[in-house]
Amino acid sequence: MSALAPAIPESILDSALAAGYLTPSDSVRYVFVPNGGGFREGLLVTRTEFVVPSGASARRYPRAPDMQLNFNWQNDHGFLILRYAAPARSDTIYRFTSGPALQAANVALRQVIGEEPPRVTCRRSAA
């Protein structure tokens, strides 16, 4: 699922809030759930953060000028890496997600972030 606000299902938002991944003050702009998974495998983009559910908690990354999203494809699979300028601050959010799913996320994230940081880059690798 790749959904921009206001088309994000309320059930996803309610579940993420109940699980503690979101706070009542979060304004969710985009939800990406690859391969038909549940919100626990998703990426939630708020006005100020990228939220990656992880077990009983969530990894929260501020939207910042030094942040970069890297979409990499190899054959028909790919992965999404969230990276900051400092080498120690990176997170591979998804591995081996289908190329079409990542392409949908790529297009939607470009809409969500517009001209502001983070930068979105794509790279295709030959196998």
C-alpha positions as MATLAB code, in Angstrom:
seq = 'MSALAPAIPESILDSALAAGYLTPSDSVRYVFVPNGGGFREGLLVTRTEFVVPSGASARRYPRAPDMQLNFNWQNDHGFLILRYAAPARSDTIYRFTSGPALQAANVALRQVIGEEPPRVTCRRSAA';
ca = [
       0.000    0.000    0.000;
       1.174    3.470   -0.859;
      -1.256    6.104    0.454;
      -1.033    9.878    0.684;
      -3.182   11.912    3.071;
      -6.171   12.206    3.067;
      -6.503    8.733    1.492;
      -4.676    6.957    4.345;
      -7.044    4.389    5.886;
      -8.156    5.413    9.379;
      -7.637    1.807   10.515;
      -3.887    2.116    9.805;
      -3.641    5.370   11.759;
      -5.727    4.030   14.654;
      -3.633    0.846   14.857;
      -0.339    2.763   14.733;
      -1.582    5.114   17.446;
      -2.765    2.221   19.650;
       0.600    0.463   19.231;
       2.451    3.613   20.318;
       4.112    4.213   16.942;
       2.329    7.553   16.601;
       1.333   10.236   19.070;
      -1.991   12.104   18.964;
      -0.124   15.200   17.748;
       1.478   13.459   14.736;
       0.196   14.618   11.365;
       0.687   11.662    9.010;
       1.243   12.654    5.385;
       2.134    9.291    3.843;
       2.028    5.555    4.617;
       3.986    2.886    2.738;
       3.358   -0.789    3.507;
       5.238   -3.065    1.103;
       4.038   -6.409   -0.203;
       0.603   -6.349    1.393;
       1.985   -6.394    4.946;
       0.465   -4.734    7.976;
       1.223   -1.327    9.439;
       3.954   -2.927   11.591;
       5.975   -3.392    8.379;
       5.210    0.112    7.169;
       6.814    3.494    6.883;
       4.848    6.403    8.311;
       5.840    9.897    7.231;
       4.644   12.729    9.436;
       5.080   16.451    8.983;
       8.361   16.312   10.937;
       9.547   12.676   11.039;
       9.922    9.338    9.315;
       8.543    6.612   11.611;
       9.589    2.978   11.116;
       7.661    0.504   13.317;
      10.018   -1.938   15.005;
       8.594   -4.504   17.393;
       7.095   -2.870   20.475;
       8.413    0.580   19.562;
       9.268    2.634   16.510;
      12.448    4.134   15.131;
      11.819    7.864   14.578;
      14.002    9.942   12.278;
      13.622   13.714   12.027;
      13.167   15.199    8.574;
      16.410   17.148    8.295;
      18.516   18.862    5.618;
      21.228   16.184    5.840;
      18.775   13.294    5.392;
      18.725   11.273    2.195;
      16.479    8.445    0.991;
      18.192    5.987   -1.322;
      16.138    3.649   -3.487;
      18.266    0.873   -4.968;
      17.029   -1.739   -7.428;
      18.668   -4.977   -8.476;
      16.766   -6.988  -11.060;
      13.121   -6.814   -9.912;
      13.855   -6.325   -6.198;
      15.214   -3.450   -4.232;
      15.653   -1.763   -0.931;
      15.137    1.606    0.714;
      17.878    3.182    2.850;
      17.387    6.224    5.038;
      20.725    7.981    5.587;
      22.078   11.087    7.276;
      25.381   12.819    6.525;
      27.074   11.077    9.439;
      27.978    7.504    8.350;
      26.740    5.983   11.611;
      23.227    7.338   11.050;
      21.713    5.118    8.393;
      18.941    2.540    8.392;
      17.986    0.015    5.759;
      14.240    0.261    6.098;
      13.325   -2.447    3.571;
      15.279   -5.194    1.853;
      14.123   -7.144   -1.153;
      10.906   -5.240   -1.554;
       9.516   -5.495   -5.081;
      10.672   -2.904   -7.595;
       7.098   -1.783   -8.395;
       6.352   -1.223   -4.694;
       9.478    0.872   -4.253;
       8.668    2.834   -7.405;
       5.257    3.688   -5.939;
       6.947    4.829   -2.707;
       9.493    6.839   -4.701;
       6.794    8.762   -6.560;
       4.713    9.387   -3.429;
       7.679   10.441   -1.277;
       8.698   12.966   -3.902;
       5.200   14.455   -3.597;
       5.284   14.450    0.208;
       8.669   16.070    0.605;
       8.333   18.365   -2.404;
      11.330   20.628   -2.761;
      12.359   20.424    0.881;
      14.969   17.957    2.198;
      15.450   15.029    2.368;
      16.841   14.256   -1.068;
      15.580   11.157   -2.834;
      18.033    9.308   -5.043;
      17.655    6.197   -7.159;
      20.234    3.734   -8.394;
      19.802    0.640  -10.525;
      22.356   -2.135  -10.092;
      23.061   -4.868  -12.600;
      23.059   -8.422  -11.266;
];
